[in-house]
Amino acid sequence: MENDEFPSVAALVRYIHERSDELQKAVIIPPGVAFIENETELLAPTDCFTLLLRVANGDAIVVRDEPVEAILNNGILNRMHVKIELWTGVKVESS
């Protein structure tokens, strides 16, 4: 699920809050780093900061661009005691 499926950042924050019991961790992925979706599929490197929210059932919520900053500044993940970590992933050299 991607943040562009929500009409606003507020709607995305509400959705995250509703799933608070299911969130395992949040991973901040910097630009230029590829990441693995569902432990098997290597995705293209990001061109912006990305927030990957891991859900207990194995799903993920992928948040890109400005909503990442809005969610982190909102503090919802901290208030829900969701672990936040940095992903070093697979560094992809630009050609």
LINHU-V499790 format. One record per helix or strand. SS is the DSSP state (helix for helix, strand for strand). FROM is the first residue (numbers start at 1). TO is the last residue. If there is no record, write none. Layout:
{{SS FROM TO} {SS FROM TO}}
This chain:
{{strand 2 2} {helix 3 5} {helix 9 18} {strand 23 29} {strand 33 34} {strand 36 37} {strand 41 42} {strand 50 55} {strand 60 64} {helix 66 74} {helix 76 79} {strand 83 87} {strand 90 91}}
